[in-house]
Amino acid sequence: MLHRPELHGTLGAVSASHWLASATGMAMLDRGGNAFDAAVAAALVCQVVEPHLNGPAGDVPIMVYEAATGTTRVICGQGPMPAAATPAAFHALGLDTVPGSGLLAAPVPGAFGAWMRLLRDHGRLRVEDVLEPAIGYADGGYPLLPKAAAMIEVMAPLFRDEWTESGRTFLPGGRVPAAGTRMRNPALAEVYRRILAEARSATPDREGQADAAARAFYEGFVAEAIDRFTATEQIDCTGRHHRGLLTGADLAAWRAGSEPTVSCDYRGHQVHKPGPWSQGPVFLQQLALLEGFDLGAMEPGGTEHLHTVVEAAKLAFADREAWYGDPEHADVPLRELLDPAYAADRRALIGPRASGELRPGSPGGREPWIPPVRDVTPVPGRPDWLAQLGDGIPTVLLRTAAKGDTTCVSATDRDGNMVVATPSGGWLKSSPVVPGLGFPLGTRGQMAWLQEGHNNTLAPGKRPRTTLSPSLLLRDGRPRLAFGTPGGDQQDQWTLNFLVHHLDFGLGPQAAVEAPAFHTDHVPTSFTPRTARPLTLALEDSFPAGTLAGLRERGHELRLVAPYSLGKVCATGIDADGGVLAAASPRGGQAYAVVR
């Protein structure tokens, strides 16, 4: 029995990780906007109402299917590292990894520019239309989510004593706000208003106003505020104070780009992902491995199903660790990694027993190399907030079952346009709020290596390989589904579970969203301190006892978590009758879909 119905309509569909974002997106469709306008407005609201998970200075890949041209694109909102960001610069500070918190890990903020690029190139509405709801929630208030309240409670001593601008923003009256409290962010509201005013004064042209809004952020008052702040010293997870490397010049030199997607065929469908500057191709590698198995003949949720999918994930993610990086700065062997012959060779490694060995492949005969992960032993007696800073994920440790959360927005309109994005970064736990702006910088630089010779080695102007990974599904070149999920490293396991249940087991999108979830912790995480549990398989405690026993017999070390606690898959698309559909996970109780 479904917890929520699968929604169908004719005008448009929006599914997002926060109900206010979904409602906002639908309001844009009602106003005459398209799916792209809906996604922009919804995402800007997410920046306000989910500040513990994303912000204007964060990162986002935006997957776009444009019905008029029948083309798929990805708008890259993953900003590069600053001109001063070199391994030598970090080594000179006595660091052998990029800290997962503070100012040193900040890349160029990518999210705001990417949304303005989407609006300019694909939308119908103006900057004022899509910014108005976000201004309203920032100024008038929004209900504080329980996870955000828990994060603020843990970080309050840091906000009071060190990150004082974060305290002014998230400790109203100097007190920790309770869940459900109406929170306001007047500084952020004023930033949006000023951006809007500058866009209006620049030109009456719709596209020109989107460009002007980006200039106000990347060359104007926002960049100036960031430049001033990164020159100050702020505490980070090292327990020391450091200045940032990011400057206003870095922001001025960058604009969000649009590029082709990467794709593969699976069960008669075409699956599109961002490139290897994300972890997106790992989804395609998993599908290429699974193409050789008759998953549909297996028992859904049974031992054989889970074992096969998990062992395929281990191999694909091992290749992510060895080979992925910014293809504009590194020779990523993507063609070889997605070659069916390579997948066939790798598929032969999947045996009846769980593997605890990290086994990257040798595409094109190249020798794989993964930098060693250093053992990080927590120092006893540290304050709780410092321990939290030591883990780069945007969740409060020991208070959630799923590590690595973020947001998701998906939208489809009656013309067949589809868009999906997973905005993240710039969350309140990991970096101090910039004075006068109401939001912190991102920390995506923590995902780059400081060891030389790897495709993901830190370098100036280079994008750190991100975990963010939305998906588009087409059939015969026509739109089917746009889907994604919060979840850090687990995104491409939880969305794979959704797609397998939909295509291999024949479930509708909502039923596939609600199917019991699982993931392997086999590969080191992308966040500091890069922990790994090679044989661990995390499962929601709703699988049959026989499945659990069978997995243990095969050598998996099971970690049971609460039912409905892994992921928040959001999906929209075109149904069999040519209308629109939407599905949203009930997990977490905040992702909702709306159709009209």
N, C-alpha and C positions, 0 to 999 in steps of 0.2 A: 504494500500500500504506500502510495506516494505521500510525502509530507506536504508537498505543494503541487498544484496542477501545472501541466505544461500549457503555456499561454499562446494563444493564436490571435491574430488580428489582420488588418488590411493596411493601416496607415504606416505603422512603424513599431519597432521593438527596441527596448533598452534594458540591459541587465548590468548591474554594477554592484560593487562590494559594499555600498552604502545606499540605503533607501532614498535618502535625499538627493543623491547623485542620479539615481534612476528617474525619480520624479522630475528633476531638472532637465534631463535629456529629453524626456517626453514632452515637456513644455516647449522645447525648441522645435520639435516636430509639429506640435500644434500651431506654432507661430509661422509655419511655412518653411522651416529649415529642413535640411536633410540629415542623414545619419551622421555625417561628419560634424555638422554643427552640434548635434545632440551629444556626441562624444566629447567635443571640446568643452561645452558648458558643464557636462557631468564631471569631467576630470578636474576642472577648476574648482568645483564644489568639493570634490574629494580632497583637494589641497587644504581646504579650510576645515572640513569636518573629520578628517582622518589625519591629523598632524603628526601622530605617532608613527605613521606608515609612509607618508610622502609629503612633498611640498613643492613650491615653485622652483626651488634650486635643486630638485632631484633629477631623476633620469627616467626616460620612457622610450621604448620602441613602439611605434604605432603601425599596425598592419592595415592596409587599405585595399579594398576591392572597389573599383570605380565601374559602375554598370555601363556608363555611356561609352567607355573605351574597352571594356572587358579586360582591364589590366590590373595586376596586383603590384603594389609597391610597399616599401617600408620606409617610414620617416624615422630617421635616427635621432632620438633625443638623448643619446648617451654622449655627454660632453667629454672631450679629451683631457688629458692631464696638462697642467700648466707648463710653460716654457722652462721654468726652473726645476721641474720635477725630474730628477735623474737619480739612479741608484747611488751615485757618489754623494749627492746632496743628503740623502738619508743616512748613508754610512758615516758622513761627517758629524751627524748628530748622535752617533753611537747606536743606530738602529739597523737591524737586519731584516725587519719586515715593516711594511707600511702600517701605522697604527689604524685600528678600526674605528677610532673616534677622534674628535678634535678637528683642527684645521689642516693638518698636513695631508690628510687623505682626500681633500676636496678637489674634484675635477671641475671643469667649466660646467655651470648649471645647464642642463639640457632640456628640462621638462617644459618650461614656459615657451622657449623658442620653438620647440617641436609642435606644440599646440597651435601657436600662431602660424606656423608653416602649413599645418593641416587646414586651418580656417581659410588662409589665403588661397591655397591651391585647389581646395575641394569643397569649401563651404558655400553657403548662400547668404548667411546672416553677417552682421557687423560685429566688431569687437564689443561694442556696448551691449549687444544682445546676449552674448555668451558670458560676459563678465558680470552682468547685473545680478544673477542669483548668488554668485560667490561673494560679491560685495555685501549683499543682503545678509547672508549667514555670518560673515566675518564681523559685520557691524551690529546686527540685531541678535546674534547668538544662535547656537546649535546645541543639542543635547550631547554631553560628553560620554563617549563610549566607555564601557567598563575596563577594557584593556588600556585605553589611554589614561584613565584615572589611576590604574595600578602602576603604570609606568611613571606617571608624575609623582605618585607617592614614594616610590623607591628612589627617584632621582631628586626629590625635593631638597635634601641637604646640599647637593651639588649646585642646584639652581639658586639656593640662598647664598652660598658662600663663594662660589666661583663663577658659574655661568649666570650672572645676575640678570642679564636681559631675558634669559629663559624664565627666570623667576618672575620678572615683571609681566611676562606674557602668559605663563601657565600656572602661576600661583596667585590668583586674584585675591587681593587683600592680604597677601602673604600666607594664605592657607592652602592646604591641599584640597582641591575640589573633589566632591563625591561624584560617583557615576551618575549620569543623568542631569548634572548641573548644567545650566545654560551658560555656555562658554562664549566669550567674545574675543575677537582679535582686531581691535581698532587700528593698530598699526598696519596690518595686512590690508584691511579695508581701504585705508588711505593710500597705500601703494597701488592697489588696483584702480582707485579713483584717479590718481595722478597719471598712471599709464593711459587710462582712457581719455583723460583731458588732453594729453599730448598727442594721442592718436587722432582725436577729433580736430585739433588745431593744425595738424600737419597737412591734411588733405580731406576732401569729401569722398574720395574714392575708397570703396570697400577694401580692395586688396591693399591699397596704399596704407590704409589705417592699420591693417594687420602688420605690415612692415614697420610702421611707425611705433607700434606697441613693442615690437621686438627691439627696436633701436633704443627706446626708453629704458628697457631692461638691460641690454648688453652694452650700450654706449652712453647711457644717461645716468640718471640719479641712482638707479639700483646698482649699477656697476661701481659707481663712485662710493656708495656706502659699503659694498663688499670690499673694495680696495682698501678703504680706511681700516676696516675691521680685521682683515687678514694680516695687517701689519702689527697688530697687537698680539700679546702672548696669552694663550688660553691653555688650561690644563687638558690633558688627554689621558688615554689608558696607560701610558707609561708612568703616570704619577708626576710628570714634569710639565712645565709650561713651554709651548712652542708657538712660534709665528706660523702663519700659513704660507704656502708657495703661490697660491692663486692671486692674480692681480687683475686690475681693470683692463689692462691691455690684453690679457688672455680672453676675457669676455668679448671685447670688441673685435677680436680676430675670428670669432666663431659664429656660424649660423647653422641651424639644423639642416641636414641634407636628406634627399630622397633617393632611394636606390632600389634595384631589383630585389625581389625576394629569392630565397633558396627553396627548392621544392623537390618532392618525390611523389611517385604514385603508390597508392596503397588500396588494395581491394577495389580497384576501379575508380578511385578518387584521387584528386591532386591536393596534396598538403603543402601549405606555404608557411615559411618561417623566416625570421631575421637571419642575417649572416653570422659568421663565426666570431664577430665582436660581441655577440650574445651567446647563450648556450643553446640557441634555437636548433642548430643542426643536430644536436644530440637526440632530439625528438625524431628526426628523419632517420638517423642511424638505428634507433630502436625499431622503427617501423620496417626498415630494410631487413633487419635480423628476424623480426616476427613474421615477415612475409613468407618465410619458409616453413612455418608451422601452421597446422590447421587448428587455430585457436577456437574456431566456431564449433569444432567437434569435442572440445574439452568442457568440463563442467564449470560454469561460471562461478568464480569464488572457490574453486576446488584446488587441491594441491598442485596438480599439473599446470593449471592456468597460472597460478601465482609464481610457482618456481620458474616457469619458462620466461615470464615477463621480467622477473627480478634478475635472472641471470643475463638476459639480454641488456637490461639497464646497466649492469655492472660493466659490461664490455663497452657500451657506447659512452658512458660517463668517463671511463678510463681514457678513451680517446679525447674527450673534452679536455681532460687534465693535461694530456701530452701535447695536443696540437692546436687548440683554439687560441685565437688572439685577433687583434685588429688587422684585417687583410691589407689595409693601406700601409702597414708598417712591418708586416711579417708574411712569410711565404707559407700560408696555410694550405695544406694539401686537400682541399675540400672536394675536388672532383674525385680523387682517389678514395676518400673516406666514404663517399656516397655511391661508389661503383658497386653494382650488384655482385660482381666477382669477389670484391673485398668482403662484402657482407657474407657471402657464402663461406669464405674461408673462416671468418670470425664465428659464424654460426656453429661451425664444427666444434668449437670450444665449449659449447653449452652441453654439459653432461647431467647425469642424474643427481649429482651431489652439489651442494652449495659451495661456491668458490670463495675463498677468503683472500685470494691473491689479486692485486691490482695489475691488470693485464692490458695495457695499451697495445695497439697494433703497429704495424710497420707499413703504412700506405706508400706505395711506390718504392718499397725497399728502404725507406728511411728508418733510422734508428730512433725510437722514442726516448724521451727523457722528461721526467717530472722532478722538479726541485724537491729536495727532502723537506718534509714538514717537521719543524722543530718541536720538541716536547715542551709544552708550557704547563708548568706546575703552579697552581695558584699560591700566592703568598698568604700565609695565614695572618689574620688580624687586620686585613684591609677593610676599609668601609665598604658597605654593600654597593654603593654607587660606583666605586672604582672597579669592583668585580664586574658590574654590569657593563662598564665601558670597555672592559677587556674582551668582551664578546661582541663582535660587530653586527650581530643580527638586530633587527628593529623590534624585538620582543623582550619582555622581562623574564630573565632566567628563572626556572623552577616554578613559574606560574602559568605556563602554557605547554601543551603537548606537542605543538608543531612549531619548529624553529624556522625563522625566516619568513615574515609576513610582509605583505605589501597590499596593493589595491588592484582592481580590474574594472575596466569599462568596455562594454560591447554594445554596438548599435547597428541596426539594419532598417532600411526604409523600403517603402513600397516600390521604388524604382529598382531595387536590387542592390543598392550600395551597401557595403558592409565595412565595418571598422572595429578593431579590437586593440586594446592597449593594456599594459600592466605598469602603471606609473608607480614609482618607488623613489627612495632616497630623499635626503633632506628631512629626515625624521627627527623628532625632538630628543630622542634618547642619545644620539651619537655626536651631535655637534651643537655648539651654543647658538642661540638666536642672534642674528645680526641686528645691532641697534638700529631702530627706526624702520625696520622692514617686517618684523613679526614672523620671520621664518629662519631656520638654520640652513647651512650649506650641506652638501652631500658628502659621503665618505666612500664612494665607489672605488677610489684609488686603492683601498685595502685589498682588492682582488688581484692586483698586479704583483708580480714577483720582483724582488730586488736582485735575484741571481741573474747574471747575464746568460744569454744564449737560449732563452725560452721564447716562444711566440707571444707569451703574455708578460714578458719582462717590461717593467716600467720604462717609459721614454716620453720626452716632451711632445705634446701634440698627439699622443697615441691614446686611443680609447682603451680603458681597462676592460677586460672581458667580463661582461655582466651576466647575471642569472636570469634577467627578465626575458620572457619568451611567450608572447601571444601567438595564436595560430589562426589561419584561414583554411577552410575546407571547400573545395570546388568539386563539381562532377561534370565532366565534358565541358569544362571551361565556364560553367555556370555556377553562381553562388549557392552554397549550402549552409555553412556555419562559420561564425566568428566566435572564438572561445579562448578563455584564459583563466588563470587562477592566481591569487596570491600564493606565496610559499617558497621564496628563495630557491635553493638548489632543488627542491622537490617539485617545482612547477611542471617540469616535463615528465614527471612520473605520474602526478595526479591528473594532468590533462590527458596523458596516454591512457590511463585507466578509463577516463570518460570516453575517449574515442574507441577503444577496444570494445567496451560495453555497447556502444552505439553501432559500430560497423560489423564487428565479429559476432556479437551476441544478440543483435537486433533490437536493443532497447531504444525507446524514444529518448530525446535529449534530456528531459527532466528525470526520467528513470536512470539514465546513464550518469547524470550529475549526482544522484543520490546513492549510487552503488557503493558498497563498502570500499574504503580506500586503504592503501598500503604504500610503503616505499622502502627502499634499501638505504642504509646509511654507509654503504660500502666505500664510497669515494670521499676523500677529504672535502669538507665544506669550502665554499668560496669565500666565506667570511672568516676574519680572524677569530679564534686562533687555529682555524683549519683542522678541526677534529674529524676523526673517522672511526667507524665501528665496522670493520670489514665483513663480518658475518651477520650483522644485526638486520633484522627485518621488522619494521614497525607496522603494526596492523591495528585497525580499529577493532574493538572487542565485540564484533558482531559476525565474525566468520564461524562456520561450523566447527565443532570440536574435532571432527575427522580431518578437516583441512589443517588445523593447527598441529595435530599429531603427525600428519604426513610431512609437514614442513620441518618439524623437529627431526624426524627420521632422516631427512635429507641433509641435515647439518645446519639449518638456519637457526640463528639465535633470536627468538621472538621477543619483541617488546610490545606488549599490548597497551593501547591507549584508549581513551574513552570513545564510544561510538560517536560518529558525526563530529570528529575533531580535526580531521586532516584535509585541509584545502577548502576553498570556496569557489568552485568552478562557476563561471558566468558565461552564458552563451546566448547568441541571437542568430537568426538566419532566415532562410526561405523554406516554407513547408511544401508538401507535395502538391498543394492546390494553388501555389503561386502567391500565397499570403505570407505573412511574417510570423515567426515564432520566437519564443524566449524561454529560457530556463535559468534558474538560479539555485545555488546550493543553500540548503537550510542550515549548514554548518556555521556556527558563530552567531546566528540569529540577526544578521545585519545586511546580508546580500539579498537584494530583491530585484525582480524583473517586472517591467511594465510594458503592456502592449496597448495599441489603440486600433 
